[in-house]
Amino acid sequence: MEWPARLCGLWALLLCAGGGGGGGGAAPTETQPPVTNLSVSVENLCTVIWTWNPPEGASSNCSLWYFSHFGDKQDKKIAPETRRSIEVPLNERICLQVGSQCSTNESEKPSILVEKCISPPEGDPESAVTELQCIWHNLSYMKCSWLPGRNTSPDTNYTLYYWHRSLEKIHQCENIFREGQYFGCSFDLTKVKDSSFEQHSVQIMVKDNAGKIKPSFNIVPLTSRVKPDPPHIKNLSFHNDDLYVQWENPQNFISRCLFYEVEVNNSQTETHNVFYVQEAKCENPEFERNVENTSCFMVPGVLPDTLNTVRIRVKTNKLCYEDDKLWSNWSQEMSIGKKRNSTLYITMLLIVPVIVAGAIIVLLLYLKRLKIIIFPPIPDPGKIFKEMFGDQNDDTLASQELWCQHLLLHWKKYDIYEKQTKEETDSVVLIENLKKASQ
């Protein structure tokens, strides 16, 4: 047997180094032999389990402890069990190193480390789906989505498998859908009364039916990625110039686990105010008291004589959940207050353009008539002479003759008028001369 002889020789060297026999030397530290039969296996979808046996030739006086950590030297653990497990997405290679020692004191010399690794399933990495993520909607169902890999055929038929501790076996998701570039699947996952339900995770794997793409894995903690349903506004009321808002929280949640956002839109100012509410409590005699799963908030400084529209959304907070990033959709809007009377405004909006258009038309007609009075149209002599010397028929000759007679009559009247004017002027001049002569 080599191990006892080797240990005895090492023990003798340690004694010599410590000053030989007698009572003054310090107790020696013995290096433990390594563990044996280290093996690794996978359970469910993403549960990796390592097991090992105690080291051979260990001292009977040694109370064995085992320390282990992963290849990145994280999650170091010291325990007497010969087993360790972890939930991890099997998208990359993962290794565990295990050693033994006689106590939990890290100053003792441990054994050498033994390592065992597990690799992800084989396949082209470029064929695996990307952006695989899941959201737990209102603690009722989980919806997962992903993008196809680069080296993937467009007609690939995907399959999603999921497992949770409350399930007896791995289940296949049946509700495969497509939204734009994303594929997805949803499955029921109802919260149970067991308080430890949220302390676990859902294991997800996506692959294709033909086995041509590399499987992709994900671990979804049930304390994160939770999206509540929108709340339901029950009542709005004014009291002492303050607006009180009462709403019903989404099912499966309690008030202390939610964070609220209340938005109030005012029709007169055309602005909106947003209020972030951590603790939704208020007292209003008009609201029902002791109503289960309802919350209330007082909005200050709201004008009751204007129309105010309210909507609310919620998200989980870190009192109950690790993740507080996912807001619910907005609730249905509810309004309160007086709506501005728009009848007069609409009437004026319709009448004023008609009045303006009528005034413009009347003004244009008046200006046209005024132009004719001030600037009468002048006859075109060219047209007349053209008619006189152009192609003539009986009617044309008759009209020309009438025109000539009219023109001669006009000239005759003009001569008579001119002579009469000249005679009157001469008479006036003669009278003026006579007056000057008499003086």
DALINLIN-V718020 format. One record per helix or strand. SS is the DSSP state (hx for helix, st for strand). FROM is the first residue (numbers start at 1). TO is the last residue. Records with the same first field share a line. If there is no record, write none. Layout:
SS->FROM-TO, FROM-TO
//
This chain:
hx->2-17, 125-127, 197-199, 255-257, 343-374, 381-389, 394-438
st->36-43, 47-53, 65-70, 77-79, 83-87, 94-101, 114-118, 130-137, 141-147, 158-163, 171-172, 175-179, 182-188, 201-208, 216-221, 226-227, 232-239, 242-248, 258-266, 271-277, 294-299, 308-316, 334-336
//
